[in-house]
Amino acid sequence: MIEVFVESIRVNMANYKRVVMLKEKSSSRYLPIWIGHFEADAIAIPMQKVPVSRPLTHDLLRSAISTLGASLDRVVITDLADETFYAKLILTQEGRTLEVDARPSDAIALAIRAEVPIFVEDRVLESAGVTFDSEEEAEAVGRSREREESVPLDEEKLTVFKQFINTLEIDDMGKSGEGK
């Protein structure tokens, strides 16, 4: 497993679709995951430390986990099948390790709130991760232009992702550098 952090949430200004960009902690590889508007907000609100008057769904889930005597240890993006990512919440309760299936966006939103690490299975990052030639290129991912990834990718599986990423405008959500 490879540890990542939320580098940013980016928005396609033509159709307002969002993608969360997870960045590998120990290299310059990124994992783009498409998410919905509400899911983007669920991730962005705690990242930006926006005060909310009442607990949101992910705050409720965090509280429920704690009230039930469990703790969230980490979240893991476990699989990519038919252009859909899958994730698990890894919990500990009374010395037992529990795994709960989750959507990646929910897992990420919960991980940020609980301040726990986010991991990606090696094979998922190998198949869907992208590397940019420079930090400037990574920053400019929102501009529509052709680019070459520095690692070979399965072009057939990633064509949809590449087309989407090439049309994004960056909505800098406050780069955390460490995923918090």
Secondary structure, 3 states (H helix, E strand, C coil): CEEEEEEEEEECCCCCCEEEEEEECCCCEEEEEEECHHHHHHHHHHHCCCCCCCCCHHHHHHHHHHHCCEEEEEEEEEEEECCEEEEEEEEEECCEEEEEEECHHHHHHHHHHHCCCEEECHHHHHHHCEECCCHHHHHCCCCCCCCCCCCCCCHHHHHHHHHHHCCCEEECCCCCCCCC
